[in-house]
Amino acid sequence: MVIRLVTALSVLSTGLLAGAFGYGAVNVATTFNAVPLDVRLTFHSALMRMNGPVMQTIMALAALSSLALALLTRRYLAGVAGVLAVLSFLITRFGNVPINGQIKVWAVGTPPADYAEILQRWEMFNVLRTLTAFVAFVLIITLTVRAQRGDH
């Protein structure tokens, strides 16, 4: 029963993480590039205020549930998924978040001359964390499907 609950939480949380980052990468980030810079900076700052607590919670749940699943089932794929969820967090914390802080300042002031390069770096980190979250989700799905079929 515990393994089923942890598996369900792992599928749900890695799916939410991959879906949220995927939506952001495909829709939000491309929209950022389609609007004037002042609109992007204002919206980006507001979005990050809302995203912070939600995405940190989802990343924590994805990492903890996947790692718990690895411990409970002794399945390597679940452990790799947990590590990838942690990697998504680290990329966010040390890649995107510092740039988000700069963007907040730019939104109420003037962006530096190299703002386009900095925004491009933010987008690169965004793609990396999206990929790590997506692969974590695929690994958890693979593990779950194998377990349902009786494969080990």
C-alpha positions as YAML, in Angstrom:
chain: A
units: angstrom
residues:
- id: 1
  name: MET
  ca: [0.00, 0.00, 0.00]
- id: 2
  name: VAL
  ca: [2.81, 2.44, 0.88]
- id: 3
  name: ILE
  ca: [4.63, 1.65, -2.36]
- id: 4
  name: ARG
  ca: [1.45, 2.36, -4.34]
- id: 5
  name: LEU
  ca: [0.98, 5.73, -2.62]
- id: 6
  name: VAL
  ca: [4.61, 6.71, -3.10]
- id: 7
  name: THR
  ca: [4.44, 5.59, -6.74]
- id: 8
  name: ALA
  ca: [1.29, 7.65, -7.30]
- id: 9
  name: LEU
  ca: [2.86, 10.71, -5.66]
- id: 10
  name: SER
  ca: [6.00, 10.22, -7.73]
- id: 11
  name: VAL
  ca: [4.05, 9.97, -10.99]
- id: 12
  name: LEU
  ca: [1.91, 12.98, -10.07]
- id: 13
  name: SER
  ca: [4.72, 15.24, -8.87]
- id: 14
  name: THR
  ca: [7.19, 14.45, -11.67]
- id: 15
  name: GLY
  ca: [4.35, 14.87, -14.17]
- id: 16
  name: LEU
  ca: [3.38, 18.23, -12.69]
- id: 17
  name: LEU
  ca: [7.01, 19.35, -12.72]
- id: 18
  name: ALA
  ca: [7.60, 18.30, -16.32]
- id: 19
  name: GLY
  ca: [4.25, 19.76, -17.37]
- id: 20
  name: ALA
  ca: [4.77, 23.10, -15.65]
- id: 21
  name: PHE
  ca: [8.29, 23.51, -16.99]
- id: 22
  name: GLY
  ca: [7.21, 22.26, -20.40]
- id: 23
  name: TYR
  ca: [4.35, 24.73, -20.60]
- id: 24
  name: GLY
  ca: [6.68, 27.49, -19.49]
- id: 25
  name: ALA
  ca: [9.32, 26.59, -22.08]
- id: 26
  name: VAL
  ca: [6.89, 26.21, -24.98]
- id: 27
  name: ASN
  ca: [4.34, 28.91, -24.22]
- id: 28
  name: VAL
  ca: [5.53, 31.41, -21.64]
- id: 29
  name: ALA
  ca: [9.16, 31.76, -22.76]
- id: 30
  name: THR
  ca: [8.18, 32.13, -26.41]
- id: 31
  name: THR
  ca: [5.57, 34.71, -25.42]
- id: 32
  name: PHE
  ca: [8.26, 36.60, -23.48]
- id: 33
  name: ASN
  ca: [10.12, 36.96, -26.78]
- id: 34
  name: ALA
  ca: [7.02, 38.19, -28.63]
- id: 35
  name: VAL
  ca: [6.19, 41.18, -26.42]
- id: 36
  name: PRO
  ca: [8.02, 44.45, -25.77]
- id: 37
  name: LEU
  ca: [10.83, 44.22, -23.22]
- id: 38
  name: ASP
  ca: [9.05, 46.29, -20.55]
- id: 39
  name: VAL
  ca: [6.02, 43.99, -20.74]
- id: 40
  name: ARG
  ca: [8.22, 40.91, -20.48]
- id: 41
  name: LEU
  ca: [10.12, 42.25, -17.48]
- id: 42
  name: THR
  ca: [6.96, 43.25, -15.61]
- id: 43
  name: PHE
  ca: [5.21, 39.96, -16.33]
- id: 44
  name: HIS
  ca: [8.34, 37.89, -15.67]
- id: 45
  name: SER
  ca: [8.78, 39.50, -12.24]
- id: 46
  name: ALA
  ca: [5.14, 38.94, -11.30]
- id: 47
  name: LEU
  ca: [5.17, 35.36, -12.57]
- id: 48
  name: MET
  ca: [8.28, 34.47, -10.60]
- id: 49
  name: ARG
  ca: [6.73, 35.75, -7.37]
- id: 50
  name: MET
  ca: [3.84, 33.34, -7.91]
- id: 51
  name: ASN
  ca: [5.97, 30.48, -9.25]
- id: 52
  name: GLY
  ca: [8.50, 30.45, -6.43]
- id: 53
  name: PRO
  ca: [6.56, 28.65, -3.70]
- id: 54
  name: VAL
  ca: [4.55, 26.46, -6.09]
- id: 55
  name: MET
  ca: [7.47, 25.20, -8.14]
- id: 56
  name: GLN
  ca: [9.72, 24.69, -5.11]
- id: 57
  name: THR
  ca: [7.02, 22.52, -3.54]
- id: 58
  name: ILE
  ca: [6.57, 20.48, -6.72]
- id: 59
  name: MET
  ca: [10.33, 20.04, -7.14]
- id: 60
  name: ALA
  ca: [10.65, 18.89, -3.52]
- id: 61
  name: LEU
  ca: [7.76, 16.44, -3.88]
- id: 62
  name: ALA
  ca: [9.17, 15.06, -7.15]
- id: 63
  name: ALA
  ca: [12.63, 14.59, -5.67]
- id: 64
  name: LEU
  ca: [11.52, 13.16, -2.32]
- id: 65
  name: SER
  ca: [8.85, 10.83, -3.70]
- id: 66
  name: SER
  ca: [11.16, 9.50, -6.43]
- id: 67
  name: LEU
  ca: [14.01, 8.92, -3.98]
- id: 68
  name: ALA
  ca: [11.59, 7.29, -1.52]
- id: 69
  name: LEU
  ca: [10.34, 5.06, -4.32]
- id: 70
  name: ALA
  ca: [13.93, 4.09, -5.10]
- id: 71
  name: LEU
  ca: [14.52, 3.14, -1.48]
- id: 72
  name: LEU
  ca: [11.26, 1.21, -1.14]
- id: 73
  name: THR
  ca: [11.53, -0.70, -4.41]
- id: 74
  name: ARG
  ca: [15.30, -0.76, -4.90]
- id: 75
  name: ARG
  ca: [14.74, 0.46, -8.45]
- id: 76
  name: TYR
  ca: [17.59, 2.36, -10.03]
- id: 77
  name: LEU
  ca: [15.32, 4.32, -12.39]
- id: 78
  name: ALA
  ca: [13.45, 5.90, -9.48]
- id: 79
  name: GLY
  ca: [16.74, 7.01, -7.95]
- id: 80
  name: VAL
  ca: [17.87, 8.54, -11.23]
- id: 81
  name: ALA
  ca: [14.51, 10.33, -11.50]
- id: 82
  name: GLY
  ca: [14.99, 11.70, -7.99]
- id: 83
  name: VAL
  ca: [18.48, 12.93, -8.84]
- id: 84
  name: LEU
  ca: [17.11, 14.59, -12.00]
- id: 85
  name: ALA
  ca: [14.41, 16.34, -9.96]
- id: 86
  name: VAL
  ca: [17.12, 17.59, -7.58]
- id: 87
  name: LEU
  ca: [19.10, 18.72, -10.63]
- id: 88
  name: SER
  ca: [16.04, 20.66, -11.84]
- id: 89
  name: PHE
  ca: [15.99, 22.39, -8.48]
- id: 90
  name: LEU
  ca: [19.72, 23.18, -8.57]
- id: 91
  name: ILE
  ca: [19.51, 24.57, -12.11]
- id: 92
  name: THR
  ca: [16.58, 26.72, -11.02]
- id: 93
  name: ARG
  ca: [18.19, 27.88, -7.78]
- id: 94
  name: PHE
  ca: [21.63, 28.68, -9.15]
- id: 95
  name: GLY
  ca: [20.75, 29.47, -12.78]
- id: 96
  name: ASN
  ca: [17.29, 30.98, -13.14]
- id: 97
  name: VAL
  ca: [16.72, 32.51, -9.70]
- id: 98
  name: PRO
  ca: [19.74, 34.86, -9.72]
- id: 99
  name: ILE
  ca: [18.70, 36.12, -13.15]
- id: 100
  name: ASN
  ca: [15.12, 36.52, -11.90]
- id: 101
  name: GLY
  ca: [16.55, 38.84, -9.24]
- id: 102
  name: GLN
  ca: [18.22, 40.92, -11.92]
- id: 103
  name: ILE
  ca: [15.00, 41.03, -13.94]
- id: 104
  name: LYS
  ca: [13.11, 42.42, -10.91]
- id: 105
  name: VAL
  ca: [15.57, 45.30, -10.78]
- id: 106
  name: TRP
  ca: [15.34, 45.89, -14.53]
- id: 107
  name: ALA
  ca: [11.53, 45.95, -14.37]
- id: 108
  name: VAL
  ca: [11.65, 49.10, -12.23]
- id: 109
  name: GLY
  ca: [14.78, 50.59, -13.78]
- id: 110
  name: THR
  ca: [16.85, 50.18, -16.90]
- id: 111
  name: PRO
  ca: [18.21, 46.88, -18.21]
- id: 112
  name: PRO
  ca: [21.98, 46.72, -18.76]
- id: 113
  name: ALA
  ca: [23.46, 46.82, -22.27]
- id: 114
  name: ASP
  ca: [23.96, 43.02, -22.21]
- id: 115
  name: TYR
  ca: [20.38, 42.22, -21.09]
- id: 116
  name: ALA
  ca: [19.68, 40.09, -24.21]
- id: 117
  name: GLU
  ca: [22.63, 37.83, -23.42]
- id: 118
  name: ILE
  ca: [21.48, 37.46, -19.80]
- id: 119
  name: LEU
  ca: [17.91, 36.65, -20.90]
- id: 120
  name: GLN
  ca: [19.32, 34.08, -23.34]
- id: 121
  name: ARG
  ca: [21.19, 32.47, -20.45]
- id: 122
  name: TRP
  ca: [17.94, 32.36, -18.44]
- id: 123
  name: GLU
  ca: [16.25, 30.60, -21.38]
- id: 124
  name: MET
  ca: [19.11, 28.08, -21.60]
- id: 125
  name: PHE
  ca: [18.70, 27.25, -17.90]
- id: 126
  name: ASN
  ca: [14.95, 27.01, -18.47]
- id: 127
  name: VAL
  ca: [15.43, 24.46, -21.25]
- id: 128
  name: LEU
  ca: [17.89, 22.44, -19.13]
- id: 129
  name: ARG
  ca: [15.58, 22.22, -16.14]
- id: 130
  name: THR
  ca: [12.67, 21.35, -18.41]
- id: 131
  name: LEU
  ca: [14.67, 18.49, -19.93]
- id: 132
  name: THR
  ca: [15.76, 17.13, -16.55]
- id: 133
  name: ALA
  ca: [12.17, 17.25, -15.29]
- id: 134
  name: PHE
  ca: [10.86, 15.60, -18.46]
- id: 135
  name: VAL
  ca: [13.38, 12.75, -18.28]
- id: 136
  name: ALA
  ca: [12.56, 12.22, -14.58]
- id: 137
  name: PHE
  ca: [8.89, 11.90, -15.50]
- id: 138
  name: VAL
  ca: [9.63, 9.47, -18.34]
- id: 139
  name: LEU
  ca: [11.74, 7.32, -15.98]
- id: 140
  name: ILE
  ca: [8.96, 7.19, -13.38]
- id: 141
  name: ILE
  ca: [6.41, 6.28, -16.05]
- id: 142
  name: THR
  ca: [8.75, 3.57, -17.37]
- id: 143
  name: LEU
  ca: [9.25, 2.17, -13.88]
- id: 144
  name: THR
  ca: [5.51, 2.22, -13.17]
- id: 145
  name: VAL
  ca: [4.60, 0.50, -16.44]
- id: 146
  name: ARG
  ca: [7.25, -2.17, -15.88]
- id: 147
  name: ALA
  ca: [6.00, -2.79, -12.35]
- id: 148
  name: GLN
  ca: [2.41, -3.17, -13.57]
- id: 149
  name: ARG
  ca: [3.53, -5.71, -16.19]
- id: 150
  name: GLY
  ca: [5.57, -7.54, -13.62]
- id: 151
  name: ASP
  ca: [8.90, -6.68, -15.28]
- id: 152
  name: HIS
  ca: [11.81, -5.91, -13.04]
...
